[in-house]
Amino acid sequence: PEDLFADARQIMLDRGNNPIDHIGLKMPFKCWNDEYGDLRRGNVYAVASRPSQGKSTFLSHVAVSVSKANGDIPVLILDTEMSTGEIRDRNIAAVTGVPLDDVETGHWNTNPEMKKRMFDGLNDLDSRKNIYHYAVGNKTIDEVVNIAKRWFWKNVGRGKDCLIVYDYLKLTGEKVSGNWAEYQIIGEKTDKLKKLGEELNCPIFTAVQINRSGENIGKKVVIDDSSVIAQSDRIMWFLTVLCIFRQKVLEEISAHGPDFGTHMLIPLKRRYMGKKAKGYREFIQITNEKGEKVWQKNFINYDIQNFEVKERGTLVDISRANELKVEALKDVERVNEEEVFK
Protein backbone atom coordinates (compact mmCIF):
# COMPACT_ATOMS: atom_id res chain seq x y z
CA PRO A 1 0.00 0.00 0.00
CA GLU A 2 1.14 3.51 -0.83
CA ASP A 3 0.48 6.80 0.92
CA LEU A 4 -2.34 8.19 -1.24
CA PHE A 5 -1.48 11.89 -1.00
CA ALA A 6 2.27 11.75 -0.35
CA ASP A 7 3.14 13.16 -3.79
CA ALA A 8 -0.13 15.00 -4.48
CA ARG A 9 1.33 18.51 -4.21
CA GLN A 10 4.28 17.80 -6.51
CA ILE A 11 2.13 15.98 -9.05
CA MET A 12 -0.33 18.87 -9.23
CA LEU A 13 2.48 21.42 -9.55
CA ASP A 14 4.06 19.42 -12.37
CA ARG A 15 0.74 19.20 -14.20
CA GLY A 16 0.02 22.88 -13.65
CA ASN A 17 3.40 23.87 -15.06
CA ASN A 18 3.06 21.50 -18.02
CA PRO A 19 -0.63 21.41 -19.00
CA ILE A 20 -1.81 19.16 -21.82
CA ASP A 21 -4.89 19.38 -24.02
CA HIS A 22 -5.66 15.66 -24.22
CA ILE A 23 -5.23 12.71 -21.88
CA GLY A 24 -5.75 10.17 -24.65
CA LEU A 25 -6.82 9.98 -28.29
CA LYS A 26 -9.29 12.55 -29.55
CA MET A 27 -12.55 11.20 -30.90
CA PRO A 28 -13.81 12.74 -34.17
CA PHE A 29 -16.95 13.86 -32.32
CA LYS A 30 -17.04 17.05 -30.23
CA CYS A 31 -20.00 15.98 -28.09
CA TRP A 32 -18.38 12.61 -27.33
CA ASN A 33 -15.19 14.38 -26.21
CA ASP A 34 -17.23 16.80 -24.07
CA GLU A 35 -19.27 14.04 -22.41
CA TYR A 36 -16.92 11.03 -22.21
CA GLY A 37 -13.46 12.50 -22.74
CA ASP A 38 -10.62 11.05 -24.78
CA LEU A 39 -9.97 7.39 -25.55
CA ARG A 40 -7.54 6.48 -22.78
CA ARG A 41 -4.77 3.97 -23.11
CA GLY A 42 -5.52 0.53 -21.69
CA ASN A 43 -9.29 1.10 -21.66
CA VAL A 44 -12.08 -0.62 -23.60
CA TYR A 45 -15.03 1.30 -25.09
CA ALA A 46 -18.16 -0.27 -26.57
CA VAL A 47 -21.47 0.47 -28.27
CA ALA A 48 -24.44 -1.90 -28.07
CA SER A 49 -26.86 -2.26 -30.95
CA ARG A 50 -29.31 -4.54 -32.74
CA PRO A 51 -28.29 -6.04 -36.12
CA SER A 52 -28.28 -3.62 -39.07
CA GLN A 53 -28.58 -0.57 -36.81
CA GLY A 54 -25.26 0.97 -37.86
CA LYS A 55 -22.75 -0.28 -35.28
CA SER A 56 -20.25 -1.48 -37.91
CA THR A 57 -20.59 1.81 -39.77
CA PHE A 58 -20.01 3.68 -36.51
CA LEU A 59 -16.95 1.59 -35.59
CA SER A 60 -15.46 1.91 -39.08
CA HIS A 61 -15.93 5.68 -38.99
CA VAL A 62 -14.31 5.83 -35.54
CA ALA A 63 -11.32 3.83 -36.78
CA VAL A 64 -10.63 6.00 -39.82
CA SER A 65 -11.45 9.34 -38.18
CA VAL A 66 -9.52 8.75 -34.94
CA SER A 67 -6.43 8.01 -37.00
CA LYS A 68 -6.77 11.28 -38.93
CA ALA A 69 -7.65 13.35 -35.83
CA ASN A 70 -4.54 12.17 -34.00
CA GLY A 71 -1.82 12.62 -36.62
CA ASP A 72 -2.53 9.53 -38.75
CA ILE A 73 -1.79 7.05 -35.97
CA PRO A 74 -1.97 3.33 -36.85
CA VAL A 75 -5.40 1.69 -36.44
CA LEU A 76 -6.25 -2.01 -36.67
CA ILE A 77 -9.82 -3.13 -37.47
CA LEU A 78 -10.45 -6.73 -36.42
CA ASP A 79 -13.68 -7.64 -38.22
CA THR A 80 -15.83 -10.67 -37.43
CA GLU A 81 -18.32 -10.13 -40.27
CA MET A 82 -17.06 -8.15 -43.27
CA SER A 83 -14.22 -8.57 -45.72
CA THR A 84 -11.54 -5.98 -46.35
CA GLY A 85 -13.11 -5.13 -49.71
CA GLU A 86 -16.52 -4.47 -48.16
CA ILE A 87 -15.12 -2.16 -45.50
CA ARG A 88 -12.93 -0.37 -48.06
CA ASP A 89 -15.89 0.32 -50.38
CA ARG A 90 -18.08 1.57 -47.55
CA ASN A 91 -15.41 4.00 -46.41
CA ILE A 92 -14.87 5.24 -49.95
CA ALA A 93 -18.63 5.87 -50.22
CA ALA A 94 -18.58 7.74 -46.90
CA VAL A 95 -15.57 9.92 -47.79
CA THR A 96 -16.60 10.71 -51.38
CA GLY A 97 -20.38 10.93 -50.98
CA VAL A 98 -20.76 8.58 -53.96
CA PRO A 99 -23.51 5.94 -53.46
CA LEU A 100 -22.16 2.51 -52.54
CA ASP A 101 -23.68 0.85 -55.62
CA ASP A 102 -21.83 3.29 -57.90
CA VAL A 103 -18.61 2.70 -55.94
CA GLU A 104 -18.93 -1.07 -56.38
CA THR A 105 -20.02 -1.06 -60.04
CA GLY A 106 -17.74 1.74 -61.28
CA HIS A 107 -20.67 3.83 -62.55
CA TRP A 108 -19.23 6.78 -60.64
CA ASN A 109 -17.07 7.28 -63.75
CA THR A 110 -20.15 7.96 -65.93
CA ASN A 111 -21.27 11.02 -63.98
CA PRO A 112 -19.06 14.18 -63.97
CA GLU A 113 -20.17 15.25 -60.48
CA MET A 114 -19.60 11.82 -58.96
CA LYS A 115 -16.28 11.57 -60.81
CA LYS A 116 -15.08 14.80 -59.23
CA ARG A 117 -16.20 13.69 -55.77
CA MET A 118 -14.50 10.34 -56.24
CA PHE A 119 -11.11 11.80 -57.17
CA ASP A 120 -11.31 14.45 -54.43
CA GLY A 121 -12.01 11.68 -51.91
CA LEU A 122 -9.28 9.42 -53.25
CA ASN A 123 -6.78 12.27 -52.94
CA ASP A 124 -7.73 12.45 -49.26
CA LEU A 125 -7.50 8.67 -48.79
CA ASP A 126 -4.09 8.47 -50.50
CA SER A 127 -2.49 9.96 -47.39
CA ARG A 128 -4.05 7.45 -44.99
CA LYS A 129 -1.53 4.64 -44.94
CA ASN A 130 -2.01 3.47 -41.36
CA ILE A 131 -5.49 1.89 -41.45
CA TYR A 132 -5.29 -1.91 -41.33
CA HIS A 133 -8.15 -4.42 -41.64
CA TYR A 134 -8.16 -8.11 -40.78
CA ALA A 135 -11.15 -10.48 -41.15
CA VAL A 136 -11.29 -12.63 -37.99
CA GLY A 137 -14.75 -14.19 -38.29
CA ASN A 138 -13.56 -17.70 -37.48
CA LYS A 139 -10.81 -16.77 -35.01
CA THR A 140 -11.01 -17.38 -31.27
CA ILE A 141 -10.21 -14.49 -28.94
CA ASP A 142 -6.76 -15.98 -28.23
CA GLU A 143 -5.98 -16.02 -31.96
CA VAL A 144 -7.30 -12.45 -32.28
CA VAL A 145 -5.08 -11.30 -29.41
CA ASN A 146 -2.01 -12.86 -31.05
CA ILE A 147 -2.84 -11.21 -34.40
CA ALA A 148 -3.17 -7.84 -32.67
CA LYS A 149 0.15 -8.25 -30.85
CA ARG A 150 2.04 -9.15 -34.02
CA TRP A 151 0.51 -6.16 -35.80
CA PHE A 152 1.40 -3.86 -32.91
CA TRP A 153 5.06 -4.81 -32.73
CA LYS A 154 5.43 -4.64 -36.53
CA ASN A 155 3.54 -1.39 -37.22
CA VAL A 156 3.41 0.59 -33.96
CA GLY A 157 6.02 -0.13 -31.31
CA ARG A 158 6.28 0.41 -27.58
CA GLY A 159 5.08 3.75 -26.23
CA LYS A 160 3.46 4.93 -29.47
CA ASP A 161 -0.21 5.74 -30.01
CA CYS A 162 -2.58 3.42 -31.84
CA LEU A 163 -6.18 2.20 -31.74
CA ILE A 164 -7.58 -1.32 -32.03
CA VAL A 165 -11.21 -1.79 -33.14
CA TYR A 166 -12.87 -5.19 -32.63
CA ASP A 167 -16.18 -5.59 -34.49
CA TYR A 168 -17.81 -7.22 -32.52
CA LEU A 169 -18.13 -9.29 -29.30
CA LYS A 170 -19.76 -12.65 -30.15
CA LEU A 171 -18.87 -16.33 -30.39
CA THR A 172 -16.17 -16.83 -33.05
CA GLY A 173 -14.86 -20.36 -32.87
CA GLU A 174 -15.38 -20.78 -29.13
CA LYS A 175 -17.68 -23.62 -28.11
CA VAL A 176 -20.44 -23.48 -25.51
CA SER A 177 -20.55 -26.43 -23.11
CA GLY A 178 -22.45 -27.40 -19.99
CA ASN A 179 -19.75 -25.87 -17.83
CA TRP A 180 -19.06 -22.79 -19.96
CA ALA A 181 -22.08 -20.74 -21.03
CA GLU A 182 -22.15 -18.10 -23.80
CA TYR A 183 -22.31 -15.17 -21.36
CA GLN A 184 -19.21 -16.50 -19.61
CA ILE A 185 -17.33 -16.76 -22.91
CA ILE A 186 -18.30 -13.20 -23.88
CA GLY A 187 -17.21 -12.00 -20.46
CA GLU A 188 -13.87 -13.76 -20.86
CA LYS A 189 -13.40 -12.23 -24.34
CA THR A 190 -14.01 -8.76 -22.91
CA ASP A 191 -11.53 -9.46 -20.13
CA LYS A 192 -8.89 -10.54 -22.65
CA LEU A 193 -9.50 -7.41 -24.74
CA LYS A 194 -9.01 -5.34 -21.60
CA LYS A 195 -5.74 -7.14 -20.81
CA LEU A 196 -4.61 -6.68 -24.43
CA GLY A 197 -5.20 -2.93 -24.18
CA GLU A 198 -3.27 -2.79 -20.92
CA GLU A 199 -0.35 -4.81 -22.30
CA LEU A 200 -0.06 -2.75 -25.51
CA ASN A 201 -1.00 0.46 -23.67
CA CYS A 202 -3.65 1.46 -26.20
CA PRO A 203 -7.44 1.99 -26.24
CA ILE A 204 -9.73 -0.63 -27.74
CA PHE A 205 -13.14 0.11 -29.26
CA THR A 206 -15.69 -2.68 -29.73
CA ALA A 207 -19.41 -3.42 -29.98
CA VAL A 208 -21.92 -5.88 -28.56
CA GLN A 209 -25.29 -6.99 -29.85
CA ILE A 210 -28.45 -6.35 -27.82
CA ASN A 211 -31.42 -8.72 -27.60
CA ARG A 212 -34.89 -8.40 -29.13
CA SER A 213 -36.26 -6.38 -26.23
CA GLY A 214 -34.09 -3.54 -27.53
CA GLU A 215 -35.62 -3.73 -31.01
CA ASN A 216 -37.02 -0.33 -31.95
CA ILE A 217 -38.77 -0.94 -35.28
CA GLY A 218 -42.42 0.06 -34.98
CA LYS A 219 -42.18 0.81 -31.26
CA LYS A 220 -43.23 4.01 -29.58
CA VAL A 221 -41.36 3.09 -26.39
CA VAL A 222 -37.91 1.50 -26.59
CA ILE A 223 -36.03 -0.08 -23.69
CA ASP A 224 -32.75 1.78 -23.31
CA ASP A 225 -31.07 0.17 -20.30
CA SER A 226 -28.60 -2.63 -19.62
CA SER A 227 -31.38 -5.26 -19.48
CA VAL A 228 -31.32 -5.42 -23.30
CA ILE A 229 -27.71 -6.72 -23.21
CA ALA A 230 -27.67 -10.39 -22.29
CA GLN A 231 -24.06 -10.32 -21.09
CA SER A 232 -24.23 -6.83 -19.56
CA ASP A 233 -23.05 -7.77 -16.04
CA ARG A 234 -20.00 -9.60 -17.34
CA ILE A 235 -18.88 -7.11 -19.97
CA MET A 236 -19.59 -3.99 -17.89
CA TRP A 237 -16.95 -5.12 -15.39
CA PHE A 238 -14.25 -4.42 -17.96
CA LEU A 239 -15.61 -1.52 -20.04
CA THR A 240 -14.80 2.14 -19.54
CA VAL A 241 -17.73 3.41 -21.61
CA LEU A 242 -20.78 1.45 -22.76
CA CYS A 243 -23.53 3.13 -24.81
CA ILE A 244 -26.57 1.96 -26.71
CA PHE A 245 -26.36 3.04 -30.33
CA ARG A 246 -29.65 2.74 -32.21
CA GLN A 247 -31.88 4.19 -34.89
CA LYS A 248 -34.53 6.62 -33.75
CA VAL A 249 -38.15 5.52 -34.00
CA LEU A 250 -40.51 7.65 -36.12
CA GLU A 251 -41.96 9.34 -33.03
CA GLU A 252 -38.48 10.42 -31.94
CA ILE A 253 -37.57 11.77 -35.38
CA SER A 254 -40.84 13.72 -35.41
CA ALA A 255 -40.24 15.08 -31.90
CA HIS A 256 -36.56 15.92 -32.39
CA GLY A 257 -36.79 17.19 -35.95
CA PRO A 258 -34.76 16.18 -39.03
CA ASP A 259 -31.83 18.43 -38.07
CA PHE A 260 -30.94 16.12 -35.18
CA GLY A 261 -30.15 13.01 -37.19
CA THR A 262 -31.20 9.40 -37.53
CA HIS A 263 -29.48 7.72 -34.58
CA MET A 264 -28.87 8.26 -30.88
CA LEU A 265 -26.08 7.24 -28.49
CA ILE A 266 -27.38 6.60 -24.97
CA PRO A 267 -24.90 6.08 -22.09
CA LEU A 268 -25.17 3.05 -19.83
CA LYS A 269 -21.80 3.28 -18.11
CA ARG A 270 -18.83 5.63 -18.10
CA ARG A 271 -15.78 5.58 -15.90
CA TYR A 272 -14.39 8.96 -16.98
CA MET A 273 -16.04 12.21 -17.96
CA GLY A 274 -15.33 14.98 -20.42
CA LYS A 275 -15.05 18.70 -19.72
CA LYS A 276 -18.78 19.37 -20.16
CA ALA A 277 -20.19 16.21 -18.60
CA LYS A 278 -23.08 16.62 -16.18
CA GLY A 279 -21.60 14.11 -13.77
CA TYR A 280 -22.78 10.57 -13.21
CA ARG A 281 -26.36 11.83 -13.01
CA GLU A 282 -27.37 11.44 -16.64
CA PHE A 283 -30.89 12.88 -16.31
CA ILE A 284 -31.39 16.52 -17.23
CA GLN A 285 -34.40 18.84 -17.32
CA ILE A 286 -35.33 19.83 -20.86
CA THR A 287 -38.13 21.49 -22.83
CA ASN A 288 -39.97 19.00 -25.05
CA GLU A 289 -41.67 19.70 -28.38
CA LYS A 290 -44.87 20.72 -26.53
CA GLY A 291 -43.04 23.32 -24.46
CA GLU A 292 -43.29 21.23 -21.27
CA LYS A 293 -40.44 20.88 -18.76
CA VAL A 294 -39.57 17.21 -18.35
CA TRP A 295 -36.69 15.09 -17.03
CA GLN A 296 -34.98 12.84 -19.54
CA LYS A 297 -31.74 10.90 -19.90
CA ASN A 298 -29.21 12.79 -21.99
CA PHE A 299 -27.97 11.36 -25.29
CA ILE A 300 -25.93 12.32 -28.36
CA ASN A 301 -27.49 12.56 -31.84
CA TYR A 302 -25.86 11.12 -34.95
CA ASP A 303 -26.83 11.18 -38.60
CA ILE A 304 -25.83 8.32 -40.92
CA GLN A 305 -26.19 8.80 -44.65
CA ASN A 306 -24.36 6.63 -47.20
CA PHE A 307 -22.11 5.23 -44.43
CA GLU A 308 -20.99 8.73 -43.40
CA VAL A 309 -21.43 9.45 -39.68
CA LYS A 310 -21.99 13.01 -38.46
CA GLU A 311 -22.65 14.23 -34.94
CA ARG A 312 -25.79 16.33 -34.46
CA GLY A 313 -25.61 17.68 -30.92
CA THR A 314 -27.14 16.34 -27.71
CA LEU A 315 -30.56 16.32 -26.04
CA VAL A 316 -29.59 19.72 -24.62
CA ASP A 317 -29.44 21.11 -28.18
CA ILE A 318 -32.87 19.63 -28.95
CA SER A 319 -34.22 21.32 -25.82
CA ARG A 320 -32.78 24.69 -26.86
CA ALA A 321 -34.35 24.35 -30.31
CA ASN A 322 -37.70 23.55 -28.68
CA GLU A 323 -37.40 26.61 -26.43
CA LEU A 324 -36.80 28.81 -29.49
CA LYS A 325 -39.85 27.34 -31.20
CA VAL A 326 -42.00 27.97 -28.12
CA GLU A 327 -40.78 31.57 -27.89
CA ALA A 328 -41.43 32.09 -31.60
CA LEU A 329 -45.00 30.82 -31.21
CA LYS A 330 -45.54 33.12 -28.24
CA ASP A 331 -44.29 36.06 -30.30
CA VAL A 332 -46.73 35.20 -33.09
CA GLU A 333 -49.60 34.90 -30.62
CA ARG A 334 -48.64 38.21 -29.00
CA VAL A 335 -48.59 39.97 -32.38
CA ASN A 336 -51.96 38.46 -33.28
CA GLU A 337 -53.46 39.62 -29.97
CA GLU A 338 -52.15 43.12 -30.54
CA GLU A 339 -53.68 43.19 -34.04
CA VAL A 340 -57.03 42.01 -32.68
CA PHE A 341 -56.88 44.65 -29.92
CA LYS A 342 -56.17 47.39 -32.48
C-alpha atoms as one frame of an Amber mdcrd trajectory, in Angstrom:
protein
   0.000   0.000   0.000   1.137   3.506  -0.830   0.480   6.803   0.917  -2.341
   8.195  -1.244  -1.477  11.894  -0.999   2.266  11.750  -0.349   3.140  13.162
  -3.792  -0.132  15.003  -4.476   1.330  18.509  -4.214   4.281  17.799  -6.506
   2.133  15.975  -9.050  -0.330  18.868  -9.227   2.481  21.423  -9.552   4.057
  19.421 -12.374   0.741  19.201 -14.204   0.020  22.883 -13.652   3.397  23.872
 -15.058   3.061  21.498 -18.017  -0.634  21.412 -18.996  -1.806  19.158 -21.825
  -4.889  19.377 -24.022  -5.665  15.657 -24.217  -5.227  12.708 -21.875  -5.752
  10.166 -24.649  -6.815   9.984 -28.285  -9.292  12.555 -29.547 -12.548  11.202
 -30.900 -13.807  12.739 -34.173 -16.947  13.859 -32.322 -17.043  17.045 -30.232
 -20.005  15.976 -28.085 -18.377  12.611 -27.329 -15.194  14.378 -26.215 -17.233
  16.798 -24.074 -19.267  14.036 -22.410 -16.923  11.032 -22.207 -13.464  12.497
 -22.737 -10.619  11.049 -24.784  -9.972   7.389 -25.552  -7.540   6.476 -22.776
  -4.769   3.968 -23.109  -5.519   0.527 -21.686  -9.294   1.096 -21.658 -12.084
  -0.624 -23.595 -15.027   1.300 -25.091 -18.163  -0.273 -26.566 -21.467   0.473
 -28.273 -24.441  -1.896 -28.073 -26.862  -2.255 -30.951 -29.314  -4.539 -32.743
 -28.287  -6.044 -36.119 -28.282  -3.618 -39.072 -28.577  -0.573 -36.814 -25.257
   0.968 -37.857 -22.750  -0.277 -35.279 -20.246  -1.484 -37.907 -20.592   1.810
 -39.773 -20.010   3.684 -36.512 -16.950   1.587 -35.592 -15.461   1.907 -39.077
 -15.934   5.677 -38.988 -14.313   5.834 -35.539 -11.325   3.829 -36.781 -10.627
   5.995 -39.823 -11.452   9.343 -38.184  -9.523   8.750 -34.942  -6.426   8.009
 -37.004  -6.774  11.276 -38.928  -7.653  13.349 -35.831  -4.539  12.170 -34.001
  -1.821  12.621 -36.619  -2.528   9.531 -38.749  -1.788   7.051 -35.971  -1.971
   3.329 -36.848  -5.396   1.687 -36.439  -6.247  -2.014 -36.669  -9.815  -3.125
 -37.472 -10.450  -6.730 -36.420 -13.677  -7.640 -38.224 -15.835 -10.670 -37.432
 -18.325 -10.127 -40.269 -17.061  -8.152 -43.271 -14.217  -8.575 -45.724 -11.536
  -5.983 -46.349 -13.107  -5.131 -49.705 -16.523  -4.472 -48.162 -15.121  -2.159
 -45.500 -12.929  -0.374 -48.064 -15.888   0.324 -50.382 -18.078   1.567 -47.546
 -15.412   3.995 -46.408 -14.870   5.240 -49.949 -18.627   5.865 -50.223 -18.584
   7.744 -46.904 -15.571   9.918 -47.789 -16.601  10.705 -51.381 -20.375  10.931
 -50.978 -20.759   8.582 -53.960 -23.506   5.941 -53.463 -22.163   2.512 -52.540
 -23.682   0.848 -55.621 -21.830   3.285 -57.899 -18.611   2.695 -55.939 -18.929
  -1.065 -56.375 -20.019  -1.055 -60.039 -17.744   1.738 -61.276 -20.667   3.828
 -62.546 -19.229   6.782 -60.640 -17.073   7.285 -63.752 -20.146   7.960 -65.935
 -21.269  11.017 -63.984 -19.062  14.180 -63.969 -20.167  15.246 -60.485 -19.599
  11.817 -58.960 -16.281  11.567 -60.815 -15.076  14.804 -59.229 -16.204  13.685
 -55.770 -14.496  10.341 -56.243 -11.110  11.805 -57.174 -11.311  14.445 -54.431
 -12.005  11.676 -51.911  -9.275   9.419 -53.254  -6.779  12.272 -52.939  -7.728
  12.452 -49.259  -7.501   8.670 -48.788  -4.090   8.471 -50.496  -2.485   9.961
 -47.394  -4.052   7.451 -44.994  -1.532   4.644 -44.943  -2.009   3.472 -41.356
  -5.489   1.895 -41.454  -5.295  -1.907 -41.327  -8.152  -4.419 -41.644  -8.165
  -8.110 -40.777 -11.151 -10.480 -41.151 -11.294 -12.627 -37.987 -14.752 -14.188
 -38.293 -13.557 -17.705 -37.476 -10.814 -16.766 -35.009 -11.014 -17.381 -31.267
 -10.205 -14.488 -28.939  -6.763 -15.984 -28.233  -5.982 -16.016 -31.958  -7.302
 -12.447 -32.284  -5.083 -11.301 -29.414  -2.013 -12.856 -31.052  -2.844 -11.206
 -34.397  -3.175  -7.836 -32.668   0.149  -8.255 -30.852   2.038  -9.149 -34.017
   0.506  -6.158 -35.805   1.399  -3.862 -32.905   5.063  -4.809 -32.730   5.434
  -4.642 -36.533   3.543  -1.390 -37.223   3.412   0.591 -33.963   6.018  -0.130
 -31.307   6.279   0.408 -27.583   5.079   3.747 -26.229   3.456   4.926 -29.471
  -0.212   5.741 -30.010  -2.576   3.417 -31.841  -6.184   2.202 -31.738  -7.580
  -1.322 -32.031 -11.208  -1.786 -33.137 -12.873  -5.187 -32.626 -16.176  -5.591
 -34.486 -17.808  -7.221 -32.520 -18.127  -9.291 -29.300 -19.755 -12.646 -30.145
 -18.869 -16.333 -30.388 -16.173 -16.828 -33.051 -14.861 -20.363 -32.869 -15.384
 -20.779 -29.130 -17.680 -23.625 -28.108 -20.442 -23.475 -25.513 -20.550 -26.427
 -23.106 -22.450 -27.400 -19.991 -19.747 -25.867 -17.834 -19.056 -22.792 -19.959
 -22.077 -20.739 -21.028 -22.147 -18.103 -23.796 -22.308 -15.167 -21.362 -19.207
 -16.496 -19.607 -17.333 -16.761 -22.908 -18.301 -13.202 -23.884 -17.213 -11.999
 -20.456 -13.866 -13.755 -20.855 -13.396 -12.232 -24.337 -14.008  -8.760 -22.915
 -11.534  -9.456 -20.133  -8.886 -10.538 -22.649  -9.495  -7.407 -24.744  -9.015
  -5.344 -21.598  -5.740  -7.138 -20.812  -4.608  -6.685 -24.431  -5.202  -2.932
 -24.179  -3.268  -2.786 -20.924  -0.347  -4.809 -22.303  -0.063  -2.750 -25.510
  -0.998   0.457 -23.667  -3.650   1.460 -26.202  -7.436   1.991 -26.238  -9.728
  -0.632 -27.743 -13.144   0.107 -29.260 -15.690  -2.679 -29.729 -19.410  -3.423
 -29.984 -21.920  -5.879 -28.556 -25.287  -6.991 -29.849 -28.453  -6.351 -27.823
 -31.418  -8.724 -27.604 -34.889  -8.398 -29.129 -36.259  -6.380 -26.233 -34.089
  -3.542 -27.527 -35.622  -3.730 -31.008 -37.021  -0.329 -31.950 -38.771  -0.942
 -35.285 -42.424   0.058 -34.978 -42.182   0.805 -31.258 -43.226   4.015 -29.579
 -41.356   3.092 -26.392 -37.912   1.500 -26.592 -36.033  -0.084 -23.693 -32.748
   1.784 -23.309 -31.073   0.170 -20.302 -28.601  -2.629 -19.624 -31.384  -5.259
 -19.483 -31.319  -5.416 -23.301 -27.715  -6.718 -23.210 -27.675 -10.390 -22.290
 -24.056 -10.324 -21.085 -24.226  -6.833 -19.556 -23.051  -7.772 -16.038 -19.995
  -9.601 -17.336 -18.879  -7.107 -19.966 -19.586  -3.992 -17.891 -16.950  -5.120
 -15.394 -14.249  -4.418 -17.958 -15.614  -1.524 -20.044 -14.796   2.144 -19.535
 -17.732   3.412 -21.614 -20.779   1.446 -22.760 -23.527   3.129 -24.810 -26.573
   1.959 -26.706 -26.357   3.038 -30.330 -29.650   2.742 -32.208 -31.879   4.193
 -34.891 -34.527   6.625 -33.746 -38.149   5.523 -34.004 -40.506   7.648 -36.116
 -41.958   9.342 -33.026 -38.482  10.424 -31.940 -37.568  11.772 -35.381 -40.835
  13.718 -35.410 -40.241  15.085 -31.901 -36.555  15.921 -32.391 -36.788  17.194
 -35.955 -34.757  16.182 -39.033 -31.830  18.429 -38.068 -30.938  16.122 -35.175
 -30.154  13.013 -37.186 -31.203   9.399 -37.526 -29.480   7.721 -34.576 -28.873
   8.258 -30.881 -26.079   7.239 -28.494 -27.379   6.605 -24.971 -24.897   6.081
 -22.091 -25.174   3.051 -19.829 -21.801   3.281 -18.113 -18.835   5.630 -18.100
 -15.782   5.585 -15.898 -14.386   8.965 -16.975 -16.045  12.215 -17.958 -15.330
  14.985 -20.424 -15.052  18.700 -19.725 -18.784  19.372 -20.160 -20.186  16.214
 -18.599 -23.081  16.619 -16.175 -21.596  14.112 -13.771 -22.782  10.572 -13.212
 -26.363  11.835 -13.009 -27.366  11.443 -16.639 -30.894  12.879 -16.313 -31.386
  16.523 -17.232 -34.395  18.838 -17.322 -35.334  19.829 -20.862 -38.128  21.493
 -22.826 -39.968  18.996 -25.050 -41.665  19.705 -28.376 -44.870  20.724 -26.535
 -43.039  23.320 -24.462 -43.292  21.233 -21.268 -40.443  20.883 -18.755 -39.568
  17.207 -18.346 -36.690  15.092 -17.031 -34.983  12.840 -19.540 -31.742  10.900
 -19.901 -29.215  12.792 -21.986 -27.971  11.356 -25.293 -25.933  12.324 -28.360
 -27.489  12.563 -31.839 -25.858  11.116 -34.950 -26.828  11.184 -38.597 -25.833
   8.319 -40.915 -26.192   8.799 -44.648 -24.364   6.631 -47.200 -22.109   5.234
 -44.432 -20.989   8.730 -43.404 -21.433   9.451 -39.685 -21.993  13.006 -38.457
 -22.647  14.230 -34.938 -25.789  16.331 -34.461 -25.605  17.679 -30.916 -27.141
  16.337 -27.706 -30.559  16.317 -26.043 -29.589  19.716 -24.624 -29.443  21.110
 -28.178 -32.867  19.634 -28.953 -34.216  21.324 -25.817 -32.777  24.688 -26.859
 -34.355  24.348 -30.309 -37.705  23.551 -28.684 -37.403  26.613 -26.429 -36.801
  28.807 -29.487 -39.850  27.336 -31.196 -41.996  27.969 -28.118 -40.777  31.571
 -27.888 -41.431  32.092 -31.602 -44.997  30.815 -31.215 -45.536  33.123 -28.241
 -44.292  36.059 -30.303 -46.729  35.199 -33.094 -49.597  34.903 -30.616 -48.636
  38.210 -29.005 -48.588  39.972 -32.384 -51.956  38.460 -33.279 -53.457  39.620
 -29.969 -52.146  43.125 -30.538 -53.679  43.189 -34.044 -57.028  42.009 -32.684
 -56.880  44.648 -29.920 -56.170  47.386 -32.476
